[in-house]
Each structure stands twice: as structure tokens, then as C-alpha cells.
Amino acid sequence: MAGTAIVGAGNYSLEIDTGFVQDAFTLDDAVQGVLDNTTYVLDGTTNFADVTTGINSISVKRGRRDQGDQFSAGTMVLNMLDTTGIFNPFDSLSPYFDPSTAQPGLAPMRKVRLARYSAINVKEYLFKGYIVNYDYNFALGGLDTVTVYCADDFYLLAQTYMDEFNVSEELSNVRLSAVLDLPEVDFPIAQRDIDTGTQTLGGSAAFTVPAGTNVLEYCTRINTAEQGRLFMSRDGDLTFQPRIGNTLSASVADFHDDGTNIPFDSLGVSFEADQVINRAAVAIVGGNQQIADDAASQAKYFIQTTSITDSLLHNDTAALALANYLLSPEPEARYTAVGTNLNKLTTAQRDTIAIVDIGDTITIQKTFASGAGTTELAQELSVEGIEHTITVNNGHSVMYFTAPTTIVYELILDDLTYGIIDSTNVLG
């Protein structure tokens, strides 16, 4: 089995780009400069150093905690014990030091990737990104430690700014692709997973993008108009999914507390007034506000408003449709997060939950020991955010943050609410 074993979790590899190209063709070199050489080729391949054995802890955070939040850059924080000194940036004898440039190989903006190996030795990535910062902590009389801060490709988009961009009226996915194609952005096509959008964006002079516009900020505005998902996947692809609707997709992981399926050890439940939106106002660029109201909800929960003042949608009709889409007139009790530790799971269950990604659907079922009514409740929810925590002593734990894209309640016989056969109460 490849990788390094983590207690109760499986085998993992944490690899950092050293900056060296290990098999590149080199002129005038007796070995690497031979023409028609199949080992040393023109471009070569990046040399990644596996530093898993030096890791004390890893924390990965991706996505968002709530459906109303925006997606930001995914992050990974590594805490490394430098038992041999090879991570010291001043150590010219470190195997990660490049003598040709007198530069440390493990340096900021190097690529980094975290992977777990399945039971059949398939390498599944949990995070891909770049090192943003190294904090090297020298300990007097003890082991030095290195804290490494990483971010995914959203970090690069956030550091990039656009020239003036004249746009055409087009679907949201077409606009997003056009932005990524701009020479000042030049985001790799191989790293895109862009679905067809449902919303048309404006293309008149008012929608011209001024020079100096931040790329990630503008991409976020495209997603705000679409009301879909825009994030970096676990294997490093920029992913765009269309407006979230009431569609039922198959659950990729079922979490139960009754001894069946995947066990969990933490569960978040929300039932609060903050969930209510009974007045929504949306205005396109240069347009007037289009307002949607729910009078019955306002009478019960007072007026609670959300507003978008610079939507990229192409006309007022689309703005009004978005305003109505944003209404959420009644609070609903729901599961907001579920967490588990791989050390309590079977091998198959570990392989399943490790690769759950944002946009997937999971099922959470909870048994209630008290109460005269509902004794068991299942909900089918979308995954909006993921947090991985990996430590030497405690193994690997995962927390998923969810949203009620589609909520399905398990049919319960003789229950006044959940015993009614309809579109939201289903078998199993």
C-alpha cells in the first residue's frame, strides 16, 4: 500500500513541489542531453517531495458553512515537526535545497497536494493548492516546528485583476469561461469543471467590466446572479454548478445513529429566525429594484430583507425571478452539520466519506430517545462545506456542513406530520 499510515484512518501522502524539474532535457549534459531520450524530456515533470512522515497535524477547510454565504478560497494548515532539520530554509544541505539557484525548494507559492489511498490503493486527492506562507519556529532545547499555510486556486484569482472587458449577453457559464480565458487570467482549461448555467447575464454598455476589477470578486458576482455553486473541488478543479433547485439526487453517504450505515459523533441542528427571508430586493446594474414580498411571513416574523444592488442579470424580469427565488418565508428545523471520525468506521465507509465533495447529497438520520411524537427523522441534504482534521494521535475526523437543497423526511407510520404520504415524506 502506497503512502504513510495514519492511525485508524488509512494511508496518506502529503506532497510539496520542491521547485525542481526532475527529468528535463538539458543541453550539453552527457545523460540528460541525449537526443530522443525517453527519460529526460523537454518539459520534464515537477519533483514533489513526500513530507507525510514529518506531519504532526493537518487542517483542511473548504466551501461554506451556510447556503447564504459566499465561497472563498479553500485552506490547508500543516503543522510539521522538523526532527532532522531538512525543512530549515537556511539549510543548504537539505535534500529540498536547490544548489543551482541557492534557494530552498520548500518555499511560498509551491504546489501542495494532500491525498488518501483507498483500500484498493487508488490515490484520491483531498486538497490541491499552493503554499502561501511558512512559519518556522525555532525551539530552544527542543524540536523545531514549521507551520505551513496553504490556499487553493481561488487565492490566485483573488490576486489577479482584469483589463477593461466588453461583455455580450450570454449565459452565466459562458461569461465565467470568457473571464477565465482572458490573457491576464489564463486559468488552465484542464482545471475547469463548468456546468451550463440557467441565467442570462447582461451585455449592454452598463455591464462593461472596468479595468482593475478583481477576478475572484467578479466571478463571485456571476455566481450570485446564478445562485449556484462556485468552488475549487478536492482535486483542484474550478467547479461551477447551476442554480440550486428542488431536485432529488442520490445520496452518496448515509449517516445513521442506530447502528446501521455510517455512524456519526456530532450533529448540528438549526431552527432560528435568521433563516427567514420574507422580502427580497434585486436590482440589475443600472436598473430599479425588483421586490418580492411574503405578507403572511412578514405578519408572523416581521420584515426580514435581503438585497442585491448590482446584479449581473440581463433584465428586470430575471431580477424579479431571483427575488422570488430568494424568499424563505418559514423557518425549518434541519440538520446543519454532521461529523465523524474514521477510526470508528469500516474500511468501505472510510473510502466513502473521504471523497465526499461539495455539491454531493448525503442523508442524516437521528433517533430521538424522548418525545411523544417523532422518534426518528431522516433528512437528505446537500454538502456546502467540508473540514478535515488529521492528527498523529487522533487520526482523521471530518465535518460536513449542509443546506436544505432537497429535504426528504422518512415516512413514519401514525405520525401526524411525517405519516402523510406526499412529496416530502418518503419510504426509507
Secondary structure, DSSP 4 states (H G I P E B T S, - for coil): --SEEETTTEEEEEEEEEEEETTB--TT-TTTT-TT-SSSBSS--EEEEE-GGGEEEEEEEEE-SSTTSPP---EEEEEEEESSSTT-TT-TTSTTEETTTTEESS-TT-EEEEEEE-TT--EEEEEEEEEEEEEEE--TTS-EEEEEEEE-THHHHHT-EEPPB---SEEHHHHHHHHHHSTTT---GGGEEEPPPS-EEP-SGGGPBPTTEEHHHHHHHHHHHHTSEEEE-TTS-EEEE----S-----SEEEESSSSSB--SEEEEE--GGG-B-EEEEEETT---EEEE-HHHHHHH---EEEEEEE-BSSHHHHHHHHHHH-B-S---EEEEEEEEGGGS-HHHHHHHHT--TT-EEEEEEE-SS-SS-SEEEEEEEEEEEEEEEETTTEEEEEEEEE-SS--EEP-TT-TTTTS-SSSEE--
